[in-house]
Structure formats: C-alpha cells, structure tokens
Amino acid sequence: MGATAEYLIVGGGLEGLAIAWSLADRGVTDVLVLERATLCSGMTGKSSGVVRCHYGVPSLAAMSWYGVAVFGDAEAILGDDLGFRRCGYVVGVGPDNVDPLKANVAMQQQLGIDVDFIGHDEMAELWPGLRLDDFAAFAYEPLGGRGEAYLTGMAYAAAARGLGVRIRQGTEVAELLRDGDTVTGVRTTAGETIAAGTVILAAGPWVPALAAPLGLDVPVRAQRAELVLVDQGEPTPEVPVLSDLASLQYLCREPNGELLAGNSDHTEVEYLDPDDYLDRAADSTVEQVIGKLDHRLPAMPDPRVTGSYAGAYDVTPDYNPIIGPAPLPGLFLATGFSGHGFKISPAVGRLAAELLLDGATTLPNVDPADFRFSRFADGAPLISPHPYLGAGEMR
C-alpha cells in the first residue's frame, strides 16, 4: 500500500507550512507536506518580507493585523524570532490619493489597527534625507516592519514536525487523482500513489497546471516582480519601510544598511513561466529604480547598485488570494496570494485550518467568503472600495 494522509498539502512554501502547523496546533497531525524541491525554495525565498496592515480590503487588513501579533510573539509561539524587525511602516501619498488614504486609515482604525497620520516634520525625523515636497500625507504603523519569509517558513516547518507533521522534500506531484468528482490523492513523478482525505493545493503559481487536468480553471498567473539592492555610499540608518505612492515604489532597509527597492506601479505587467525566467532585474528596471531614488533620496553620498533579483507574484484577477474549498470535493485551494502572502501567512494558516475543520473561522473581522473560489464566476471580485490612483490593485 502507498502512503496515506488525512490532509495532504502540495507545496512546501510558507503558506503550505503555515497551514500544516495550524492543523497540527489544533491536534490534527495526520498531515503530509510534499515539496518538489527543498522547503521554501520557490517564491517564498523571493519575498521582500514587508509587514504592513495597509489594505483597503477589511479582511486583508485584519489578517495582516493578526500577523503583526504573531510576528511580535513568534519566539513563544514557534520557538523562533523569524528575523522580524519592528522598524515601522509608512505609506506616503501625493495630492490625488489623500482621500483614499483617509478612508483606508479610518477603516483600519475601526478594526483596531495601530495606525495614524503623521506630518512632514515627523516623517523627516523618521527618514533622514528623504525628499518630502511631493507627498501630501503620510500614515504610520509603528508595529509594522520587516521579516524573513524563508526563516518564517522554516520555523513553521520545524514546529509542525515537532507536532507530528510529516514533510517530504524532493517529491514532485505529477497529477491529482480522483474517484468520480472527488479528489482522492496524488501521483508523484516517481510513480508513487498517495491517498488523502483532503488535498490542499498551496503551490503558488504552479497550482493552475495541477488543477487543469481536472477541468478546474484556477485563475492564477505568475507576474514578474523585480527588486534592486542599492548601497547609498554609507549605511542607511534604521528607518521604517516606506510605501511611496507618489513615486510608485517601496523602500526597505536591509540588515547590512543597503536599500531594497521594489516596484509599486502595476499598470503594465509582465507574466512569466515560474520554471524559466531571468533571475535578476532587467536593465530598464534598474534604470527606473535609479531615477526614482535620485528623486526621492537626492543626498545619497555615493550610490551604487549592488545587486538585483526577480521572482513572481501568483496573482488572481483581483490581486487577492483564493483560500477555501474547490468545486471538487476533497480539494482545498490556498493560492493567488498576489504579493500579500508573507504578512498574512499566520492568518492564512489559521483560516485554512478552521475552514477545513470547522467550516468557519474565528479570526476577528475576516469574512471567508471574500476569498472564495467562486467569486470570479459570480462577478464579485474582491476589490478595495478606496483604491490608490496609479497603484493598481495591490492595496
């Protein structure tokens, strides 16, 4: 007889491992995680690790707020500090986006999130050398910051193993198996059949290819995301993560004092094959980053680009995840995280475990229906009521 599991998770990245731990934390330990390569070797390792609650969708903001609490108490919960640095998070907007900022902050405050407006003087103290004249308003989350997605995923893996979860690396799933309409397990590329009570697809941009042979069209695509590392010529002081919605970029201080620059302009996107793509920023992207940094940090003493890398967001049409049962019995989806996955991963684990075990969630201010697979067919995409001009749907 082949292996069996009550819950079989396909994908050993951060979300799959968070779900595995959350199930085991509820006492369900007949869980098997299959990872085709090594744990967190896919897009988890490409995450910029930003921790923020600044969303226009209340459920996402609430999930991030839950994540902030877990990251802050990770040593007690998971036995590891996850590399989390509470440096704060600031979003700055130009005049055209002041109204959405006010509306979103008001919503976040109603959820109990620690966020408020700050003025230009306070921002100048938080971020020395930053050009501020084209910003019209700022919102500041003192409990936000940076984490390490790889370390977080590995901490979930270690904690899950400690509770009895089985994890197999180097085990690639070739196909999902079914009996009639019910998914019953998987077959690996080595020819092994593994039976399962429920199969959980948590393999990011690789989910659609696994689901398609079952006639299930999962609307997830791999969208290219490029990040550039810059040495200002002297170490960047400890500063908050900056979401610059005036220049459409985000900036993070790395532990070595360099800056990590990412893109917040998603008006023109590039899709890629997650198994075959250029793992560095394009020359045009580097030039764009240099131009934006010259504007935003004009006093850099001796700036130079030190490196770059590229990954992919697993995006849905509304840039929000799918978390919940698939239309086929025995199959559960956790994919399409669209750049939000790291910061909400603690909540994703809990939400998925509660939906699998109870059919409902106790997460405060989170509506599971927001993330249902059927919302696209229903013509009810999950979209912020107060979007930011120019920033696409990733807020």
N, C-alpha and C positions, 0 to 999 in steps of 0.2 A: 504494500500500500504506500502511496505517496504521502507527503506531508499534508497536514490539515491545520486550519486556524479558524477560530470563531470570527476574528477580524483580520483581514489580510490587507496591509497597506502597501500600495505600489508607489514607491518614491521615498528615498531616504534623505530628503532635504528637510529644511526647517519645519515646514508645515506638517509633513507626514510624521516627523519625530515628535512634534508638539501634540499631535493627535494621539500617537501611541502612548506617550506619557500620561496624557489626560485620561485615556481609557484605563490605564493601569492604576492611576491615582483613585479611580472610582472602584477599584477592586477587580476589574476585568483584565486578566493577564494572559488569556489565550489570544495573544496578538502577535502577528508576524509581519515584520517590515522587510520588503525586498528593495534593494538598491542595485541598479545595474553596474555601477562603478564603485566609488567609495562614498561614504556618507558626506553629504553637503558639498559634493564635488560639482554640482550643476550650478544653477543660477543663485543658490544661497551664497556661495562664495564670492559673488559679484555684487552683493548688496552694499550700498553706501552706509547702512546702519543708522539712518536718521530716526530719532524717536520724537514724534510730534503728535498732537491731537488736533491739529488744524485741518478740519474737514468740514465741508458743507452738508454732508450726509450725516444725520444724527447717529445712526447705528455705527458708522465707521469711527466717528469721534469718540463714542462711548467705548468701543472696542480698544481704541488706542489708549484711552484713559485707564482702562483695566490693565493694559500692557505696561503703562508707566508704573503702576503699583507693583506689578510682578518684577519688573526690571530692578526697581529700587529695593526689593526684598528677596532678590534671587538667591543670595547665599543661604538664607533659611529655607527657601522653597526647593531649590535644585542643588544646593551644595556648591554653587559656583557663582562668582560675581558677574559672569558673562561679559566682562570687559566694558560694562556700562559706565559712561561718564556723564554726570548730570551738569552739563555746561549751559543748559538753557537752549531755547529755540525762539527765533524772531521771524515773523513774516512782515515784510515791508511792501507797501503798495504805492503806486502812483495815483494821481487825482481821479482817474477813471474807475478805480477799484475801491474807493473809500467806502461806498455804500455796501458792496458785498462784504467787505471786511467787518463793518459794524454789525451787519446782520448775522454773520457767522460767529463772531465773538459772543454776541448776545445768546445765540443758541448754545454755544459751548458752555457758557457760564451757567445757563439753566440746567445743564447736565452735571454741574458741579466741578467742571474742569477749572484748574487754576490757570487762568489767562486774563490778561488785562492790557489796556493800551498804555504805551509809553511815549514820551515826547522825544524830539530830536536831541535834546541835551542828554537825556539818559542813554539814548542809543549811542551817542558819541562816546560816552564813558564805557559802554559795553563793548563797542567795536572801534578801537582807535584807528584812525587813518582812513575810515570809510567815508566816501563821498555820499552826502545825505540830501543834497538840494533837490533832487528829483523824486524823493519819497514824500508822500503826503501824509502817511500814517503808518504806525507800527503796532503790532500785537505781540506780546511777550509771554512765553510759557517758561517759568523758571524751573520747572521739573522736567523739561524736555532735554534732549541731548543726543549722544551718540552711543551706539552699542556695536557689538561684533556678531554678525549673523552666523558666521561659521562656529564661533565659540558657543553661541546660544544653541545652535542645532546639536552640537556635540554634547553639551550639558544635558539637553533633553534626552539624547540617546543613552548617556551613562545612567541617568536617573531612571529611565524606562527599563533598561536592562536590570538595574538593581531591584526593580519590582517584578521581574519575571518575563518581560517582553523579549521575544526573540528577534534578532536583527541579522539579516544575511546580506553581505555585500557581494559584488561580482555576480549578481543573479538578475539577469535581464528578462523581463516579461515579453514574450512573443505575441501572445494573444489572450484575450479574456474568454473563458469558457461559459457556456450557458446550457440550460436544460429548458427548452421552450423559450419563454421570455425572461426567465430567471437566470441571473449571473451566478455561477456556482464555483468559480475559482479561476485559476490561470494556468497557462502552459508556458514554461520558460524556454529560452532559446536553446537550452541544453536538452530539451525534450521532457523535462520533469513536469508532472501534473500536480498542482497543489489545490486542494479543495478548501472552500471557505464559506462560512455563513454569510459574510458580507465582504465585498471587495471595495476598498476605498482608494480611489484614484487621486493621488496627491503628487503628480509628476509634472506639474507646471506646464510648459509649452509642449510636452510630449503626450499629454492626455488626449488631444483630438485623434491622433493616429491610433491609439489603443481603442478608443470608443467607436471609431468609424466602421469597422467591420461588423459591429452590432447594429448598424443602421442609426447610430446616435451621433448627431452632428453637434459637437461641443464648440461653441463659437469663441475659440481662444486662438490668438496668433502671437508669434514671437516678435516683439517690437524692439529694434536696436536701441540700446542705451549706452552712451559713451561717457567716460569720466576721465578727467585730466588732473594730474598732480603738478603743483607749482610750488617752487621754493621762492619766497619773496625776496631772498637775499639776507634775511635774518629770520629767526623763528617767529612764527605767528603767536602772539600771546593767547592765553586761554580766552576764547570768545564763544558766544553762542553760535549754534547752527543758524545760518541766515538763508531764508527763502526770499529771494529778491524778485518780486513780481513786477518790478519796474523794468529791470533788465532781462527778466525771464531766465534766471539761473539760480542755483543754490550753492552755498559755500560752507565747507566744514573744515575745522582744524583737525589735522591728523595728529596722532600722538608724538610724532617727531617734529612737529611745528610747521609742516608743509600744509598747503591748502588743497583740498579736494574740490574740484569744480564740476558741477553737473548741470544738465540742461532742464529748464522748465518750460520750454517752448515746444509744444507738441502739435503745432498746426500742420507741419509737414513731417510725416513719419516714414521710417524705413523698416520693412519687415525682413526677417532673416530665417535661415534654416538653423535651428539651435545646435545642430551637429556639425555645421560647416560655415564658419563666419570668421571675419578678421577680428582678432582679439586685441585690438588697440583702436584708439580714436583715429578717425580719418584726418588727413592734413587740414581739410576745410573746417573741421570741428575744432582742432587746436587753434587755428587762426581766429575763429569766432570767440573762443574762450579768452585768448589773449586780448582781443579788442574789448570784451566786456570787463575783464579785470583791469585793463588800463583805465577804463572809465570809473569803475567802482572803487579801485584802490590806487589812486594816482601817485601816491608817495612811496610805492614799493621801492626799496633801495637798489636791488639788483635782481630782478625777477628772471626766472628761467623755468622752462618746463622740464620736469624730471622723469615723467613717465605718463602712461595712459593705459586704460584697459576698456574693454567693452563686454557687455552682457546683453541680456534681453529681459524685458518685462513680458510676462504672459498676460496679454491684455484681452479683455472682453470688449464688446461694442460700447458698453457704457463705462469702461475703465473701473469696474468694481467686481469683486470675486463672485464665484459660484460656490456656495457651501450648502450642501443638502442632498437629499435623495435624488437619484437619477430617475427617469421614467421607467427604467427596467428594474424590477425587484432584485435585491441583492447587490445593488451598485450604489455607491455614495461618491459624490464629487466634491473635491476641495481643490479648486484651480482658478486661474484667471485673476491672480492677486494684483496685477496691474501696478506694481511698484509699492503697494501698501503692505506687503506680506510680513516684513520684519517686525514692524512696530505693532501689528495686530496679532502676531503669532501666538502669544499666550491666550488671547481671547479666541482665536481660531481653534486651538486645541480644546478648550473648554466647550465652545459652541458645538463643535462636531461631536464630541463625546456625549454631550447632553442630548443632542438630536438623535444620535444613534441609540442611546439607552433609554431616553425618556420621551422623545418626540417633541420636546420643548426645551427652552433654555431659561436659566435663572440669571443670566447676565443682565445687569441693570441697563435699561434704555436701548436694548438691542432687539430688533424685530427680525427673526429668522427669515420671514417672508421676503425681506429685502434682497436676500442672496439666493433665492430660489432659481433653479434652472429654467423654469417655465416663463420667467418674466420677459424674456425676449420674444417668445411666441405670443405672449399676452399683450405685447405692445406697451409694456410698463417698465422701461429701463430705469435703473437706479441712478438718478441724476441730482446733483446739488441744486436746490432752488435759488442759490445765490452764487453762480459761477463767477470766476475772475476772467475779465477780458484778456484774451491772448494766452491764457494758461491751459487751454484745453480742458479736459475732464478729470485731470488727476488731482483735483482738490475737491 
